[in-house]
Amino acid sequence: MCARNDPVPELVEGHSGHAASMNGRGVPGKGCLVHGPRVHSDTLPAVEISEMQAAFDDAFDQAVVFHGFTEYLRDYEMIVQIVAAPSTGIPMRSLRYLFVNCVQADVSTVLPPDLWARSLDDRLLELGSDLDGYVWGVREQGLYPGFELLPDSEIARSWSTSVGIPFHELRMMSNAHDISLVFSDLRVTELAPGYAPFSVHTPEPRRLGSLGG
């Protein structure tokens, strides 16, 4: 939760030239970057929802560099790179947005068919091509318009009733993907260099998951 004496944020330019907030420490956002509600009721209090929204606002107009289900399959993660104003001298940070108990994830492209038709060449997977198409080699997508919590989500309400804990529906729009998630909790942590969502290990005997009974 934000402290009441947090400095008033000033405005800096984000990845697409739109205004993004930056706190008094020179870090984009309001400084409320870790969130993990543990309220088990039909709906979360307004303050919890506002904290969750504040964490999403911190990522506005920044860049998603990876998203997908975690290795253990229960949660969905997004890795967001946060860039401060150049004048601050603060290095880029990588934040992990972990959507806990993600029961639904829908991902679709925002690129129209005519742009896809011009973007099929593998040379666009790297930077430096002069081809007229979407340059996949950028390897990031701008978070604009960004995250939006859907307060009257019927599917989130249905999961809340069935499971007994609050669920939420989120829509994330970028310049590459349109993502909808249904989840119960949000946790945001800063990542150290070298973090990898998945690594290939020495083969082991397959372990089949149990559905319980």
N, C-alpha and C positions, 0 to 999 in steps of 0.2 A: 504494500500500500504506500502511496506517496506521502511523504511527510508534509505537514501543512506549511512548513517554512522552506519548501523547495523553491529554488530560484525561478523567477518567471522566465519561460523559454524565449529565446530570440529565434529569428527565422534565418535559415540558410537555404541554399539551393540544393535540391535533390538531384537524382540521376537524370530526370527528364526536364529539369529546369523549373519544376513546381516547388512551392515552398514546403519545407519539412522542418519540424521543430527541433531545437537543440537546447539541452539544459545548460546550466551554469558551468558544468565541468567540460563543456565543449563537445559533448557526446550527443548525437542526434536523439531526439525523443525526450520524454519526461523523466527518465531515470528509473521508471517502474518496470524493470525488465524481467523480473522473476515472478511468476504467478502460479499458484497451485491451490485452488479452492478445495475445501474438504467439506462443503456444506451439502448434506444429504436431505434435500427437501424437494418439493415439486418444482420450485423455481429458485434461482439464486437471487440473493438480495441485490438491490440496485448498485450498491457499492462494489460488489464482486464483478458484476457485469461491466461497470465503468473501468475497473482495473484491467480486466481482460481487453476491453476496447483500447485502453491506453497502451497496452503492450502491442496491439496491432497498429496503432497510430505511430509508434516508434519506428515501424518498418515502412511507413508510407514513402513511396518513390525511391526506395532502396532497391536491392537486386536479389532475387532468388537464384541460387546457383545449384540447388538440388532439392528434390522433393520425392517422397515415396514412403511406403511402409517400412518400418524398422525390421531388422533381421529377425526379431522374435515375433513379428507379425501383428501384435496387438495395437501398436500405436503408429501414428503417421508423423513424419518429421519434414520440416522445411528448414533449409540452411539459408540464412539471409545475411548478406554482407552489408554492413553499416559503415557509411563513409561520412566523416565530419567535414566541415568547411576547411578548405586547404589552409586558410590563415591560422587555424588552430595548431597545425602540426601534429594532430592526433592521428595515429595510424588506423587503417581500416580494421574493423572487428568482424568476426563471424559469430552470429547468434543462431542457436538451434531452437526453433519453435516446435515443441513436441505436443501433438494433439493426442491426448491419452484416451484409451478405449475408443478408438475410431471404428465405428461400425459401418460407415459408408464413405466411400471416396469416389467421386465422379470427376474425370479429367477429360477435357476436350480442347481442341485447338481453337484459337481465335483468328487464325489466318484464313482468309477466303480462298476458295478453290483456285482462282486465277494466280494467286501468289504461290500456292503450293505447286502449281504446274511449272512455275519458273524456278522452283527451289529444290528440285530433285537431284541435281548434280552433286556428287560427293565432294567436289572441290569447295562447295559452300560449307563443308564441315570444318574448314580451317579458315583463318583470317588471311587476307591478302588477295582474295579472288576479285576480279573485276566483273564477275557475272552479275546479271540483273536478277536478284532473287533474295530470299531471306538468308542471312548469314548465320547459319547454325553455330559456326565457330566462335561466336561471341561468348557462348557458354554461360549466359545469364539472361534473366528476363526481368524487366523493370516492373516494380510493384506499383503500377498505376492503372486504374484507380485504387487498387490495393484490397485490403481485407474489409469485409462487411459481415457483421453478425446479423442473422435474421431472427428477430425477436418472436415472431409468431409462427414458428416452424411447426407444422403438423407432424412431420416425421421425427423431429427431436422430441416433441411432446409424447409421441407414441413410444419411443424408446425409454423415455423417463418413466412412464407408467409401467412398462413391462419389466424394466430392470431395477427400478427403485432408487435411482440416483439421477441428478439433473443431466440432461444432454443438451447440446447446442448445435445449431447449423450455421456454418460459415461459408461464405463465398469469397473466393480470391480471384481477382482479375489482374492479368498482367498483359504485356504485349506479345505473349506467346500462348499461355494456357488460361483456361477458365476452369477453376477447381471448386468443387463443393464438398465439404466435409461435415460429417455428423460425429461428434465426439463429446466426452464428458468433462475434460479438464485440459488446461493449458499450462505448460511449463516452459519457461524461456531461460536458457543458460548460454553463457559465453563459451565458445570452443577454443581450445588450444590448437596451434598449428599442427598439422599432421592427422587431424581427425578424419576418419573414413567411415561412411555409413555401413560399408560391407567390405570384408577382405576374404580372399580364398584361403581356406585352411587345408591341411593334410586330410585326405578323405577318411571318414570314419563310417562305421556301420550306420545305416539310416535309422533314425528314430522317428517313428510315426506318432503324431500328436493324438491325444485322447480327447474325445468329445465329452467324456463323462457320462454318467448314467444315473 
